[in-house]
Structures are given as C-alpha cells and as structure tokens.
Amino acid sequence: MDEASSARHDAARPDARHFSMLREFQLADFFTLGNAACGAGAVLLTLAFMASGEPAHFFAAAALAPIALVLDVLDGRIARARQQFSALGRELDSLADIISFGVAPAALGFAAGLQGGWDAVALVYFVCCGVSRLARFNVTASDLAGSSGKVKYFEGTPIPTSVLLTGVLALLAWLGLVQERIWGGAWQLGPWVLHPVALLFVLSGSLMISKTLRIPKL
C-alpha cells in the first residue's frame, strides 16, 4: 500500500482517540453536559425572543437557568458519591458553567433591554469576571481542599449565583418592565446610555472575583 492509499485508509477508520475520550466520560459528566445544553438552549431561546417578541421564549430561557443549576449540583454530588474525579470533568464543569451562568444571563439581560453602550460594558465585564472566577478556582482548588480532597469554601461568589440575576429579569418581564419600559429607566452618561439594572451585573461580577469574600461550600 502506497503512502497516499495508507493515508486515505487511516482517514476512513474511526479515530481510536475518539473512543478513548468517550470511555473517559463518567456518569457525572453527562449531567454536566446537560448543564451546558441548558445554557445553549437559553441563548437560542433568547435569540428567538428577540426575533419574535414572544414572551414565552424569554420565560423559557429564564426557566432553563434553575434546571442548569440543579444539574450542576447533581454532577458534583454524583462524582463524590462514586469517587470519580477527573481533570476532564473539572474542565467540562467550568465550560458548562460559563455558558449557563455567564453567557446566557448576559444574553437575557441584553434581550431585556440592556442595550446601551454602558450596558454592553457591564455585560461583558460580568462574563469576563465569570471566566476569571472559574479559571482561578481551577488552579487553586487543590490548595483550598482539605485532607478529604473537598474544597471547603469559595473565594468570591460561585458563578451559579447568577441564577438570581436571571430570576430578577424574569420577574421584570412578568411585570412588563423590560425593553422600552425597563425598570429604572435610562441614564445618559456621556456618549452612552446606562440602564440601572445593568449595575446588578456589575455587582454580581465583582462579587465573583472578590478574594476577601469566602463562601462555605456545602
């Protein structure tokens, strides 16, 4: 078999590395992927709301946040119960969290009417804080863990606490206080507009990256 034929033959065969990766998945990892699916679904439903204006899309996007939170809690408990911890699981968890509890709430906030220049800065700041929070946790988790191997506390608020922001947005939408009627009105600050609700994202992001705030891990 010449070199070209061999290359075609190798390309046609399933890559053994793919099967190896699938074998590395544990039961908890599938709950983590469910978390990521909820986040991705929330983003798509938010886009559908902006295209159609149908409130059901907005509420469905918001409803996926607590479901993602439940799946996020379950994956950790299942991993501890089965003693199945891995670097793959940890990275999956962080990637899923940034979708469900970082990008999705920011997208929902934008759809709710936070579309001014300063609003955009606040939303991007929030997402960047979430990314920084997760990265810091991943590199310091072993130092924060006790002899049991379990992290005893969080430095800064965990990113899933952003489910509270999603709840606030859902409440405002229920009251009809979004988009043109968004609660708090709009402030013209220099060249850009700021809606006061955007400050909740700034507060949430700042609490996530705080190193002085310690939250016991249950």
BATOR-875145 format. One line per field, with one value per residue: residue number from 1; x, y, z of N, C-alpha, C in turn; residue in one letter. Coordinates in nm, 2 decimals. Layout:
n (NUM; ...)
n_x (X; ...)
n_y (Y; ...)
n_z (Z; ...)
ca_x (X; ...)
ca_y (Y; ...)
ca_z (Z; ...)
c_x (X; ...)
c_y (Y; ...)
c_z (Z; ...)
res (A; ...)
//
This chain:
n (1; 2; 3; 4; 5; 6; 7; 8; 9; 10; 11; 12; 13; 14; 15; 16; 17; 18; 19; 20; 21; 22; 23; 24; 25; 26; 27; 28; 29; 30; 31; 32; 33; 34; 35; 36; 37; 38; 39; 40; 41; 42; 43; 44; 45; 46; 47; 48; 49; 50; 51; 52; 53; 54; 55; 56; 57; 58; 59; 60; 61; 62; 63; 64; 65; 66; 67; 68; 69; 70; 71; 72; 73; 74; 75; 76; 77; 78; 79; 80; 81; 82; 83; 84; 85; 86; 87; 88; 89; 90; 91; 92; 93; 94; 95; 96; 97; 98; 99; 100; 101; 102; 103; 104; 105; 106; 107; 108; 109; 110; 111; 112; 113; 114; 115; 116; 117; 118; 119; 120; 121; 122; 123; 124; 125; 126; 127; 128; 129; 130; 131; 132; 133; 134; 135; 136; 137; 138; 139; 140; 141; 142; 143; 144; 145; 146; 147; 148; 149; 150; 151; 152; 153; 154; 155; 156; 157; 158; 159; 160; 161; 162; 163; 164; 165; 166; 167; 168; 169; 170; 171; 172; 173; 174; 175; 176; 177; 178; 179; 180; 181; 182; 183; 184; 185; 186; 187; 188; 189; 190; 191; 192; 193; 194; 195; 196; 197; 198; 199; 200; 201; 202; 203; 204; 205; 206; 207; 208; 209; 210; 211; 212; 213; 214; 215; 216; 217; 218)
n_x (0.09; 0.07; 0.19; -0.01; -0.25; -0.24; -0.28; -0.54; -0.68; -0.63; -0.76; -1.02; -1.08; -1.24; -1.12; -0.92; -0.87; -1.10; -1.29; -1.15; -1.17; -1.45; -1.47; -1.36; -1.55; -1.76; -2.04; -2.13; -2.03; -2.22; -2.43; -2.32; -2.29; -2.56; -2.61; -2.46; -2.61; -2.85; -2.77; -2.69; -2.94; -3.08; -2.96; -3.03; -3.30; -3.33; -3.24; -3.44; -3.66; -3.58; -3.61; -3.88; -4.03; -4.19; -4.31; -4.31; -4.07; -3.88; -3.94; -3.90; -3.63; -3.53; -3.62; -3.46; -3.23; -3.25; -3.28; -3.04; -2.88; -2.96; -2.87; -2.60; -2.54; -2.60; -2.41; -2.17; -2.23; -2.28; -2.03; -1.87; -2.00; -1.95; -1.69; -1.54; -1.34; -1.20; -0.97; -1.08; -1.36; -1.36; -1.29; -1.49; -1.70; -1.65; -1.66; -1.92; -2.05; -1.98; -2.12; -2.40; -2.43; -2.29; -2.27; -2.54; -2.71; -2.62; -2.69; -2.97; -3.01; -2.94; -3.14; -3.35; -3.34; -3.11; -2.93; -2.77; -2.46; -2.30; -2.43; -2.36; -2.09; -2.10; -2.22; -2.03; -1.82; -1.92; -1.94; -1.66; -1.56; -1.68; -1.55; -1.29; -1.32; -1.38; -1.15; -0.96; -1.05; -1.01; -0.73; -0.66; -0.80; -0.69; -0.53; -0.71; -0.86; -0.92; -0.79; -0.97; -1.00; -1.20; -1.31; -1.34; -1.44; -1.55; -1.37; -1.49; -1.81; -1.98; -2.01; -2.27; -2.45; -2.55; -2.79; -2.97; -2.98; -3.10; -3.35; -3.44; -3.46; -3.66; -3.87; -3.90; -3.98; -4.22; -4.37; -4.38; -4.18; -3.96; -3.73; -3.84; -3.98; -3.82; -3.73; -3.63; -3.55; -3.35; -3.02; -2.83; -2.51; -2.24; -2.13; -2.28; -2.56; -2.69; -2.86; -3.00; -3.04; -2.84; -2.63; -2.66; -2.54; -2.28; -2.23; -2.27; -2.06; -1.84; -1.85; -1.80; -1.53; -1.40; -1.15; -1.16; -1.40; -1.54; -1.71; -1.87; -1.85; -2.10)
n_y (-0.12; 0.22; 0.54; 0.74; 0.59; 0.46; 0.68; 0.76; 0.54; 0.54; 0.77; 0.70; 0.52; 0.50; 0.73; 0.61; 0.76; 0.91; 0.72; 0.65; 0.89; 0.90; 0.68; 0.79; 0.95; 1.00; 0.91; 1.15; 1.34; 1.35; 1.47; 1.72; 1.79; 1.81; 2.04; 2.23; 2.21; 2.32; 2.59; 2.66; 2.62; 2.82; 3.05; 3.03; 3.04; 3.30; 3.45; 3.37; 3.50; 3.77; 3.78; 3.72; 3.84; 3.71; 3.65; 3.40; 3.27; 3.42; 3.36; 3.09; 3.07; 3.18; 3.00; 2.78; 2.83; 2.76; 2.49; 2.42; 2.48; 2.28; 2.05; 2.11; 2.10; 1.83; 1.69; 1.73; 1.60; 1.34; 1.27; 1.28; 1.08; 0.85; 0.85; 0.95; 1.15; 1.38; 1.54; 1.60; 1.61; 1.83; 2.04; 2.03; 2.10; 2.37; 2.49; 2.44; 2.59; 2.85; 2.90; 2.85; 3.01; 3.24; 3.35; 3.30; 3.45; 3.71; 3.74; 3.73; 3.95; 4.15; 4.11; 4.18; 4.45; 4.58; 4.75; 4.97; 5.16; 5.16; 4.96; 4.74; 4.73; 4.66; 4.41; 4.26; 4.28; 4.14; 3.87; 3.83; 3.84; 3.61; 3.41; 3.46; 3.40; 3.12; 3.02; 3.09; 2.93; 2.67; 2.65; 2.69; 2.51; 2.27; 2.37; 2.49; 2.27; 2.04; 1.77; 1.58; 1.62; 1.77; 2.09; 2.35; 2.60; 2.88; 3.13; 3.44; 3.48; 3.19; 3.12; 3.01; 3.16; 3.36; 3.28; 3.42; 3.67; 3.60; 3.53; 3.78; 3.92; 3.77; 3.82; 4.10; 4.09; 3.96; 4.15; 4.33; 4.51; 4.55; 4.60; 4.87; 4.97; 4.92; 4.86; 5.13; 5.30; 5.50; 5.63; 5.89; 5.90; 6.07; 5.98; 5.75; 5.53; 5.42; 5.17; 5.13; 4.87; 4.72; 4.75; 4.56; 4.34; 4.42; 4.43; 4.15; 4.03; 4.15; 4.05; 3.79; 3.78; 3.86; 3.84; 3.85; 3.78; 3.50; 3.20; 2.94; 2.60; 2.39)
n_z (0.00; -0.10; 0.02; -0.01; -0.04; 0.21; 0.38; 0.31; 0.39; 0.67; 0.73; 0.68; 0.88; 1.21; 1.45; 1.70; 1.92; 1.97; 2.06; 2.29; 2.43; 2.48; 2.65; 2.87; 2.99; 3.27; 3.47; 3.60; 3.43; 3.22; 3.33; 3.36; 3.09; 3.04; 3.18; 3.02; 2.79; 2.87; 2.90; 2.64; 2.51; 2.64; 2.54; 2.27; 2.28; 2.38; 2.16; 1.99; 2.12; 2.08; 1.80; 1.76; 1.96; 2.13; 2.45; 2.57; 2.49; 2.62; 2.89; 2.89; 2.84; 3.07; 3.25; 3.21; 3.35; 3.64; 3.61; 3.49; 3.71; 3.90; 3.77; 3.77; 4.04; 4.09; 3.94; 4.07; 4.32; 4.24; 4.14; 4.37; 4.52; 4.38; 4.37; 4.15; 4.01; 3.78; 3.56; 3.32; 3.38; 3.55; 3.38; 3.19; 3.36; 3.42; 3.16; 3.09; 3.29; 3.23; 3.01; 3.09; 3.32; 3.27; 2.99; 2.90; 3.10; 3.05; 2.78; 2.81; 2.96; 2.78; 2.59; 2.74; 2.74; 2.80; 2.63; 2.59; 2.55; 2.79; 2.92; 2.77; 2.83; 3.10; 3.08; 2.94; 3.12; 3.33; 3.22; 3.17; 3.43; 3.53; 3.38; 3.47; 3.74; 3.73; 3.62; 3.81; 4.02; 3.93; 3.92; 4.18; 4.34; 4.45; 4.64; 4.81; 4.90; 5.17; 5.38; 5.30; 5.04; 4.94; 4.84; 5.08; 5.09; 4.89; 4.72; 4.67; 4.52; 4.39; 4.04; 3.96; 4.12; 3.96; 3.88; 4.02; 3.90; 3.66; 3.76; 3.86; 3.61; 3.49; 3.66; 3.62; 3.35; 3.38; 3.51; 3.31; 3.28; 3.10; 2.82; 2.63; 2.85; 3.07; 3.41; 3.62; 3.42; 3.20; 3.19; 3.06; 3.02; 2.94; 2.62; 2.60; 2.69; 3.00; 3.17; 3.49; 3.58; 3.47; 3.65; 3.84; 3.72; 3.72; 3.99; 4.06; 3.91; 4.03; 4.29; 4.23; 4.17; 4.39; 4.64; 4.91; 5.00; 5.14; 5.08; 5.23; 5.12; 5.05)
ca_x (0.00; 0.15; 0.17; -0.14; -0.35; -0.24; -0.34; -0.68; -0.73; -0.63; -0.87; -1.15; -1.10; -1.27; -1.00; -0.93; -0.87; -1.24; -1.34; -1.08; -1.23; -1.58; -1.45; -1.32; -1.66; -1.82; -2.19; -2.14; -2.00; -2.34; -2.51; -2.25; -2.33; -2.69; -2.60; -2.42; -2.72; -2.95; -2.72; -2.70; -3.08; -3.12; -2.91; -3.10; -3.44; -3.32; -3.24; -3.58; -3.74; -3.55; -3.66; -4.03; -4.10; -4.29; -4.27; -4.28; -3.93; -3.80; -3.96; -3.84; -3.48; -3.50; -3.65; -3.35; -3.13; -3.26; -3.26; -2.89; -2.83; -2.98; -2.77; -2.46; -2.53; -2.60; -2.29; -2.07; -2.26; -2.26; -1.89; -1.82; -2.06; -1.89; -1.54; -1.50; -1.29; -1.10; -0.94; -1.18; -1.48; -1.34; -1.29; -1.63; -1.79; -1.62; -1.71; -2.07; -2.09; -1.96; -2.24; -2.52; -2.43; -2.22; -2.31; -2.68; -2.77; -2.58; -2.77; -3.10; -3.01; -2.94; -3.28; -3.45; -3.33; -2.98; -2.86; -2.69; -2.32; -2.26; -2.49; -2.27; -1.96; -2.14; -2.25; -1.90; -1.75; -1.98; -1.89; -1.52; -1.55; -1.72; -1.44; -1.18; -1.36; -1.37; -1.01; -0.89; -1.09; -0.95; -0.59; -0.64; -0.89; -0.61; -0.48; -0.83; -0.91; -0.87; -0.74; -1.07; -1.00; -1.31; -1.29; -1.42; -1.50; -1.52; -1.32; -1.58; -1.94; -1.97; -2.08; -2.41; -2.53; -2.61; -2.93; -3.05; -3.00; -3.20; -3.48; -3.48; -3.50; -3.79; -3.97; -3.93; -4.05; -4.35; -4.43; -4.38; -4.08; -3.84; -3.72; -3.87; -4.03; -3.73; -3.73; -3.52; -3.53; -3.22; -2.93; -2.74; -2.38; -2.15; -2.18; -2.36; -2.67; -2.68; -2.98; -2.96; -3.04; -2.71; -2.54; -2.67; -2.44; -2.15; -2.22; -2.25; -1.93; -1.74; -1.85; -1.74; -1.38; -1.35; -1.07; -1.18; -1.53; -1.53; -1.84; -1.86; -1.90; -2.19)
ca_y (0.00; 0.33; 0.64; 0.81; 0.50; 0.44; 0.80; 0.75; 0.43; 0.59; 0.88; 0.64; 0.45; 0.59; 0.76; 0.54; 0.86; 0.95; 0.62; 0.67; 1.01; 0.86; 0.59; 0.87; 1.02; 0.93; 0.94; 1.29; 1.43; 1.36; 1.58; 1.84; 1.82; 1.86; 2.18; 2.31; 2.21; 2.42; 2.72; 2.68; 2.64; 2.95; 3.15; 3.02; 3.09; 3.45; 3.50; 3.36; 3.61; 3.90; 3.78; 3.71; 3.92; 3.62; 3.64; 3.26; 3.24; 3.48; 3.29; 2.95; 3.09; 3.21; 2.87; 2.68; 2.86; 2.68; 2.35; 2.41; 2.48; 2.15; 1.96; 2.15; 2.05; 1.69; 1.63; 1.72; 1.50; 1.21; 1.25; 1.25; 0.96; 0.74; 0.87; 0.96; 1.28; 1.38; 1.68; 1.62; 1.65; 1.97; 2.14; 2.03; 2.18; 2.51; 2.53; 2.44; 2.70; 2.98; 2.91; 2.86; 3.11; 3.36; 3.40; 3.30; 3.56; 3.83; 3.75; 3.75; 4.09; 4.23; 4.10; 4.25; 4.60; 4.64; 4.76; 5.09; 5.14; 5.12; 4.83; 4.64; 4.72; 4.59; 4.27; 4.20; 4.28; 4.03; 3.75; 3.82; 3.81; 3.47; 3.33; 3.47; 3.32; 2.98; 2.98; 3.09; 2.82; 2.55; 2.65; 2.69; 2.41; 2.18; 2.44; 2.51; 2.15; 1.99; 1.64; 1.50; 1.64; 1.85; 2.23; 2.38; 2.73; 2.95; 3.27; 3.50; 3.40; 3.09; 3.17; 2.98; 3.25; 3.44; 3.24; 3.52; 3.77; 3.55; 3.54; 3.92; 3.95; 3.70; 3.90; 4.22; 4.06; 3.92; 4.28; 4.42; 4.62; 4.53; 4.67; 5.02; 5.01; 4.86; 4.93; 5.22; 5.40; 5.51; 5.74; 5.93; 5.93; 6.10; 5.94; 5.62; 5.51; 5.31; 5.13; 5.09; 4.72; 4.67; 4.76; 4.43; 4.25; 4.47; 4.38; 4.01; 4.00; 4.20; 3.96; 3.66; 3.79; 3.91; 3.74; 3.86; 3.71; 3.35; 3.14; 2.79; 2.51; 2.28)
ca_z (0.00; -0.11; 0.12; -0.03; 0.00; 0.35; 0.44; 0.29; 0.48; 0.81; 0.75; 0.68; 1.01; 1.32; 1.53; 1.83; 2.03; 1.99; 2.15; 2.42; 2.50; 2.53; 2.77; 2.99; 3.04; 3.38; 3.48; 3.64; 3.31; 3.13; 3.39; 3.32; 2.95; 3.04; 3.22; 2.91; 2.69; 2.92; 2.87; 2.50; 2.48; 2.69; 2.45; 2.15; 2.31; 2.39; 2.03; 1.94; 2.17; 2.01; 1.67; 1.75; 2.06; 2.20; 2.59; 2.61; 2.46; 2.73; 3.01; 2.87; 2.85; 3.21; 3.33; 3.20; 3.45; 3.76; 3.57; 3.48; 3.85; 3.96; 3.70; 3.82; 4.18; 4.09; 3.88; 4.18; 4.42; 4.18; 4.13; 4.50; 4.57; 4.30; 4.38; 4.01; 3.98; 3.67; 3.50; 3.21; 3.45; 3.60; 3.27; 3.14; 3.45; 3.40; 3.03; 3.10; 3.38; 3.17; 2.91; 3.15; 3.42; 3.23; 2.86; 2.90; 3.17; 2.98; 2.66; 2.85; 3.00; 2.65; 2.53; 2.83; 2.72; 2.84; 2.50; 2.58; 2.55; 2.92; 2.95; 2.70; 2.91; 3.22; 3.05; 2.90; 3.24; 3.41; 3.16; 3.20; 3.57; 3.54; 3.32; 3.56; 3.86; 3.71; 3.59; 3.94; 4.11; 3.88; 3.96; 4.33; 4.40; 4.53; 4.76; 4.90; 4.95; 5.29; 5.37; 5.24; 4.89; 4.90; 4.87; 5.19; 5.07; 4.76; 4.72; 4.58; 4.50; 4.27; 3.92; 3.95; 4.18; 3.86; 3.86; 4.08; 3.80; 3.57; 3.83; 3.86; 3.48; 3.47; 3.74; 3.55; 3.23; 3.42; 3.54; 3.19; 3.30; 3.02; 2.69; 2.64; 2.99; 3.17; 3.54; 3.65; 3.31; 3.13; 3.22; 2.96; 3.08; 2.83; 2.48; 2.60; 2.78; 3.11; 3.24; 3.63; 3.60; 3.44; 3.77; 3.91; 3.66; 3.77; 4.13; 4.06; 3.86; 4.12; 4.40; 4.19; 4.16; 4.52; 4.71; 5.05; 5.04; 5.14; 5.09; 5.27; 5.01; 5.11)
c_x (0.09; 0.11; 0.03; -0.25; -0.36; -0.30; -0.49; -0.74; -0.73; -0.74; -1.00; -1.18; -1.14; -1.14; -1.02; -0.93; -1.01; -1.31; -1.28; -1.14; -1.37; -1.57; -1.41; -1.43; -1.72; -1.97; -2.21; -2.12; -2.13; -2.43; -2.45; -2.29; -2.47; -2.70; -2.56; -2.54; -2.83; -2.90; -2.73; -2.85; -3.13; -3.08; -2.99; -3.25; -3.44; -3.31; -3.37; -3.67; -3.71; -3.60; -3.81; -4.10; -4.20; -4.24; -4.24; -4.14; -3.85; -3.81; -3.90; -3.69; -3.45; -3.52; -3.54; -3.24; -3.14; -3.24; -3.11; -2.83; -2.84; -2.89; -2.63; -2.44; -2.52; -2.47; -2.18; -2.10; -2.25; -2.11; -1.83; -1.88; -1.99; -1.74; -1.48; -1.47; -1.19; -1.08; -1.04; -1.31; -1.47; -1.35; -1.43; -1.72; -1.77; -1.67; -1.86; -2.12; -2.08; -2.07; -2.36; -2.54; -2.36; -2.28; -2.47; -2.75; -2.74; -2.67; -2.92; -3.11; -3.01; -3.08; -3.38; -3.44; -3.20; -2.89; -2.79; -2.55; -2.26; -2.31; -2.40; -2.14; -1.99; -2.16; -2.12; -1.81; -1.79; -1.93; -1.74; -1.49; -1.58; -1.61; -1.32; -1.20; -1.34; -1.23; -0.93; -0.93; -1.02; -0.80; -0.56; -0.72; -0.81; -0.56; -0.59; -0.89; -0.84; -0.81; -0.84; -1.07; -1.11; -1.28; -1.39; -1.49; -1.46; -1.46; -1.40; -1.71; -1.92; -2.05; -2.23; -2.50; -2.60; -2.75; -3.02; -3.08; -3.11; -3.34; -3.53; -3.53; -3.64; -3.90; -4.01; -4.01; -4.20; -4.43; -4.44; -4.28; -3.95; -3.84; -3.75; -3.91; -3.94; -3.72; -3.61; -3.49; -3.39; -3.15; -2.84; -2.61; -2.27; -2.21; -2.27; -2.47; -2.65; -2.82; -2.94; -2.96; -2.91; -2.61; -2.55; -2.57; -2.30; -2.13; -2.20; -2.11; -1.82; -1.73; -1.79; -1.59; -1.32; -1.27; -1.09; -1.31; -1.52; -1.67; -1.82; -1.92; -1.98; -2.17)
c_y (0.12; 0.43; 0.71; 0.72; 0.47; 0.56; 0.80; 0.65; 0.47; 0.69; 0.82; 0.56; 0.54; 0.61; 0.69; 0.64; 0.90; 0.85; 0.62; 0.78; 0.97; 0.77; 0.67; 0.94; 0.93; 0.98; 1.09; 1.38; 1.45; 1.46; 1.71; 1.89; 1.87; 2.01; 2.27; 2.32; 2.31; 2.56; 2.75; 2.70; 2.77; 3.06; 3.15; 3.07; 3.25; 3.51; 3.48; 3.47; 3.74; 3.90; 3.78; 3.80; 3.84; 3.60; 3.49; 3.22; 3.30; 3.40; 3.15; 2.96; 3.10; 3.08; 2.77; 2.71; 2.77; 2.53; 2.32; 2.40; 2.35; 2.05; 1.99; 2.09; 1.89; 1.63; 1.63; 1.61; 1.36; 1.17; 1.21; 1.11; 0.84; 0.75; 0.88; 1.11; 1.28; 1.52; 1.71; 1.67; 1.80; 2.07; 2.14; 2.11; 2.33; 2.57; 2.54; 2.56; 2.83; 3.01; 2.94; 2.98; 3.24; 3.42; 3.41; 3.42; 3.69; 3.85; 3.78; 3.90; 4.18; 4.23; 4.17; 4.41; 4.66; 4.65; 4.89; 5.06; 5.10; 4.99; 4.72; 4.62; 4.64; 4.44; 4.19; 4.18; 4.16; 3.89; 3.73; 3.79; 3.66; 3.38; 3.34; 3.39; 3.17; 2.93; 2.99; 2.97; 2.69; 2.54; 2.65; 2.59; 2.32; 2.24; 2.47; 2.39; 2.10; 1.85; 1.55; 1.52; 1.73; 2.00; 2.28; 2.52; 2.79; 3.09; 3.35; 3.42; 3.31; 3.15; 3.13; 3.07; 3.35; 3.40; 3.34; 3.64; 3.73; 3.56; 3.68; 3.96; 3.89; 3.78; 4.03; 4.20; 4.03; 4.05; 4.37; 4.53; 4.59; 4.60; 4.82; 5.06; 4.95; 4.94; 5.01; 5.32; 5.39; 5.64; 5.77; 5.98; 5.95; 6.05; 5.82; 5.62; 5.40; 5.29; 5.08; 4.94; 4.66; 4.67; 4.63; 4.33; 4.29; 4.42; 4.23; 3.97; 4.04; 4.10; 3.83; 3.67; 3.84; 3.80; 3.75; 3.80; 3.56; 3.29; 2.99; 2.71; 2.40; 2.15)
c_z (0.00; 0.00; 0.11; 0.01; 0.15; 0.43; 0.43; 0.38; 0.62; 0.83; 0.75; 0.81; 1.12; 1.41; 1.67; 1.95; 2.07; 2.09; 2.29; 2.50; 2.56; 2.65; 2.89; 3.05; 3.16; 3.38; 3.51; 3.52; 3.22; 3.20; 3.36; 3.18; 2.95; 3.09; 3.10; 2.80; 2.74; 2.88; 2.73; 2.46; 2.53; 2.59; 2.32; 2.17; 2.33; 2.25; 1.96; 1.99; 2.10; 1.87; 1.66; 1.85; 2.14; 2.35; 2.63; 2.59; 2.57; 2.85; 3.01; 2.89; 3.00; 3.29; 3.32; 3.30; 3.58; 3.73; 3.55; 3.62; 3.92; 3.90; 3.75; 3.96; 4.18; 4.03; 3.99; 4.28; 4.37; 4.17; 4.26; 4.55; 4.50; 4.30; 4.24; 3.98; 3.87; 3.63; 3.39; 3.27; 3.50; 3.49; 3.21; 3.23; 3.43; 3.27; 3.03; 3.18; 3.31; 3.07; 2.99; 3.25; 3.39; 3.10; 2.86; 2.97; 3.10; 2.85; 2.70; 2.90; 2.88; 2.59; 2.61; 2.81; 2.76; 2.72; 2.48; 2.58; 2.68; 2.97; 2.89; 2.78; 3.03; 3.19; 3.01; 3.03; 3.32; 3.35; 3.19; 3.34; 3.60; 3.49; 3.42; 3.69; 3.85; 3.69; 3.73; 4.03; 4.06; 3.92; 4.11; 4.41; 4.49; 4.65; 4.86; 4.96; 5.08; 5.27; 5.30; 5.08; 4.85; 4.94; 4.98; 5.17; 4.94; 4.80; 4.62; 4.57; 4.38; 4.16; 3.91; 4.03; 4.09; 3.83; 3.92; 3.99; 3.70; 3.63; 3.83; 3.72; 3.44; 3.54; 3.67; 3.42; 3.27; 3.45; 3.42; 3.20; 3.23; 2.89; 2.71; 2.78; 3.10; 3.30; 3.56; 3.54; 3.25; 3.17; 3.10; 3.03; 2.97; 2.70; 2.49; 2.71; 2.88; 3.17; 3.38; 3.65; 3.57; 3.55; 3.85; 3.85; 3.70; 3.91; 4.14; 4.01; 3.96; 4.24; 4.36; 4.20; 4.29; 4.59; 4.86; 5.10; 5.03; 5.17; 5.12; 5.15; 5.08; 5.04)
res (M; D; E; A; S; S; A; R; H; D; A; A; R; P; D; A; R; H; F; S; M; L; R; E; F; Q; L; A; D; F; F; T; L; G; N; A; A; C; G; A; G; A; V; L; L; T; L; A; F; M; A; S; G; E; P; A; H; F; F; A; A; A; A; L; A; P; I; A; L; V; L; D; V; L; D; G; R; I; A; R; A; R; Q; Q; F; S; A; L; G; R; E; L; D; S; L; A; D; I; I; S; F; G; V; A; P; A; A; L; G; F; A; A; G; L; Q; G; G; W; D; A; V; A; L; V; Y; F; V; C; C; G; V; S; R; L; A; R; F; N; V; T; A; S; D; L; A; G; S; S; G; K; V; K; Y; F; E; G; T; P; I; P; T; S; V; L; L; T; G; V; L; A; L; L; A; W; L; G; L; V; Q; E; R; I; W; G; G; A; W; Q; L; G; P; W; V; L; H; P; V; A; L; L; F; V; L; S; G; S; L; M; I; S; K; T; L; R; I; P; K; L)
//
